[in-house]
Amino acid sequence: MITNPPRIEAATGADWPDIVTFLAGTGLPIDDLGQGAPMEFLVVRNTSGHIVGSIGIEGIGVERLIRSLAVAPALRGHGLGSTLLAAAEAQARDEGVVRLFLLTLTPAFFDHRGYDPVARDAVPAAVAASAEFIHLCPGDAACLTRLLEPSFSVIDE
Ligand SMILES: CC(C)(COP(=O)(O)OP(=O)(O)OC[C@H]1O[C@@H](n2cnc3c(N)ncnc32)[C@H](O)[C@@H]1OP(=O)(O)O)[C@@H](O)C(=O)NCCC(=O)NCCS
């Protein structure tokens, strides 16, 4: 059981073992987690303290990689995946990120969420240098991108 609305927390270094355990059950890549690449994770825990949802933002600079979006099977289909994605996008936007990239075997989830296909060779070098791009994601994974709108409005005086 999780709280309603879900409590999304920024993960700390102490959360890596729990994140790896959770993601290992989802089939998403875990081999590079905690290995030094700059990553921020958001997690949702159930009322027993177990992670039931996660998403990561990898990289530095204005173009970064979204990764490790997962929801525990029993909780899928109730909006938690969308909520995590929106939270990660908001955090990235607040940090000045202007474009996100991701690799996924489930591109349909991202269809109505602002993501468009992009050729792998059009991905910026800093993002393409990630372990997901180099060797962790299969070649048939879809490569998607989303341009983030700025989090402020310019008001003419
Ligand atoms: C993708 C995932 C995070 C969605 O989480 P969720 O909590 O079920 O998502 P929501 O309830 O917010 O949204 C459900 C939507 O996702 C779609 N969806 C869920 N899993 C899907 C899949 N495997 N393929 C296509 N669409 C999927 C549903 O059809 C629904 O679409 P709609 O809102 O447009 O009608 C979850 O299915 C999951 O953990 N999958 C395994 C890991 C994964 O593939 N992650 C994505 C790549 S990093």
The ligand as a Tripos MOL2 file, in Angstrom:
@<TRIPOS>MOLECULE
LIG
   48    50     1     0     0
SMALL
NO_CHARGES

@<TRIPOS>ATOM
      1 C1          6.0200    1.6840  -17.7770 C.3       1 LIG1
      2 C2          5.5690    1.7020  -16.3170 C.3       1 LIG1
      3 C3          6.5820    2.4680  -15.4840 C.3       1 LIG1
      4 C4          4.2310    2.4010  -16.2380 C.3       1 LIG1
      5 O1          3.8540    2.5390  -14.8680 O.3       1 LIG1
      6 P1          2.3140    2.6850  -14.4630 P.3       1 LIG1
      7 O2          2.2600    3.0860  -13.0390 O.co2     1 LIG1
      8 O3          1.5580    1.5180  -14.8800 O.co2     1 LIG1
      9 O4          1.9320    3.9170  -15.3990 O.3       1 LIG1
     10 P2          0.6000    4.7580  -15.3630 P.3       1 LIG1
     11 O5         -0.4160    4.0760  -14.5480 O.co2     1 LIG1
     12 O6          0.9480    6.1620  -15.0440 O.co2     1 LIG1
     13 O7          0.2060    4.7540  -16.8640 O.3       1 LIG1
     14 C5         -0.2600    3.5730  -17.4440 C.3       1 LIG1
     15 C6         -0.0740    3.7610  -18.9150 C.3       1 LIG1
     16 O8          1.0900    3.0650  -19.3210 O.3       1 LIG1
     17 C7          0.7490    2.1730  -20.3540 C.3       1 LIG1
     18 N1          1.6790    1.0690  -20.2220 N.ar      1 LIG1
     19 C8          2.0680    0.4740  -19.0970 C.ar      1 LIG1
     20 N2          2.9350   -0.5030  -19.3710 N.ar      1 LIG1
     21 C9          3.0930   -0.5230  -20.6890 C.ar      1 LIG1
     22 C10         3.8310   -1.3230  -21.5690 C.ar      1 LIG1
     23 N3          4.5680   -2.3350  -21.1460 N.pl3     1 LIG1
     24 N4          3.7630   -1.0280  -22.8830 N.ar      1 LIG1
     25 C11         2.9980   -0.0250  -23.3040 C.ar      1 LIG1
     26 N5          2.2440    0.7520  -22.5170 N.ar      1 LIG1
     27 C12         2.2920    0.4960  -21.2220 C.ar      1 LIG1
     28 C13        -0.6920    1.8820  -20.1100 C.3       1 LIG1
     29 O9         -1.3150    1.4270  -21.2750 O.3       1 LIG1
     30 C14        -1.2010    3.2650  -19.7260 C.3       1 LIG1
     31 O10        -1.3280    4.1050  -20.8500 O.3       1 LIG1
     32 P3         -2.2530    5.4110  -20.8980 P.3       1 LIG1
     33 O11        -2.1020    6.1440  -19.6250 O.co2     1 LIG1
     34 O12        -1.7420    6.1880  -22.0650 O.co2     1 LIG1
     35 O13        -3.6360    4.8950  -21.0770 O.co2     1 LIG1
     36 C15         5.4030    0.2730  -15.7500 C.3       1 LIG1
     37 O14         4.5700   -0.4760  -16.6270 O.3       1 LIG1
     38 C16         6.7080   -0.4940  -15.5790 C.2       1 LIG1
     39 O15         7.3410   -0.4180  -14.5160 O.2       1 LIG1
     40 N6          7.1360   -1.2500  -16.6320 N.am      1 LIG1
     41 C17         8.3960   -2.0160  -16.5650 C.3       1 LIG1
     42 C18         9.6120   -1.1340  -16.7070 C.3       1 LIG1
     43 C19         9.5800   -0.2910  -17.9720 C.2       1 LIG1
     44 O16         9.2820   -0.7850  -19.0500 O.2       1 LIG1
     45 N7          9.9060    1.0250  -17.8290 N.am      1 LIG1
     46 C20         9.8790    1.9770  -18.9220 C.3       1 LIG1
     47 C21        11.1840    2.1490  -19.5910 C.3       1 LIG1
     48 S1         12.4970    2.8780  -18.6420 S.3       1 LIG1
@<TRIPOS>BOND
     1     1     2 1
     2     2     3 1
     3     2     4 1
     4     2    36 1
     5     4     5 1
     6     5     6 1
     7     6     7 2
     8     6     8 1
     9     6     9 1
    10     9    10 1
    11    10    11 2
    12    10    12 1
    13    10    13 1
    14    13    14 1
    15    14    15 1
    16    15    16 1
    17    15    30 1
    18    16    17 1
    19    17    18 1
    20    17    28 1
    21    18    19 ar
    22    18    27 ar
    23    19    20 ar
    24    20    21 ar
    25    21    22 ar
    26    21    27 ar
    27    22    23 1
    28    22    24 ar
    29    24    25 ar
    30    25    26 ar
    31    26    27 ar
    32    28    29 1
    33    28    30 1
    34    30    31 1
    35    31    32 1
    36    32    33 2
    37    32    34 1
    38    32    35 1
    39    36    37 1
    40    36    38 1
    41    38    39 2
    42    38    40 1
    43    40    41 1
    44    41    42 1
    45    42    43 1
    46    43    44 2
    47    43    45 1
    48    45    46 1
    49    46    47 1
    50    47    48 1
@<TRIPOS>SUBSTRUCTURE
     1 LIG1         1 GROUP 0 **** ****
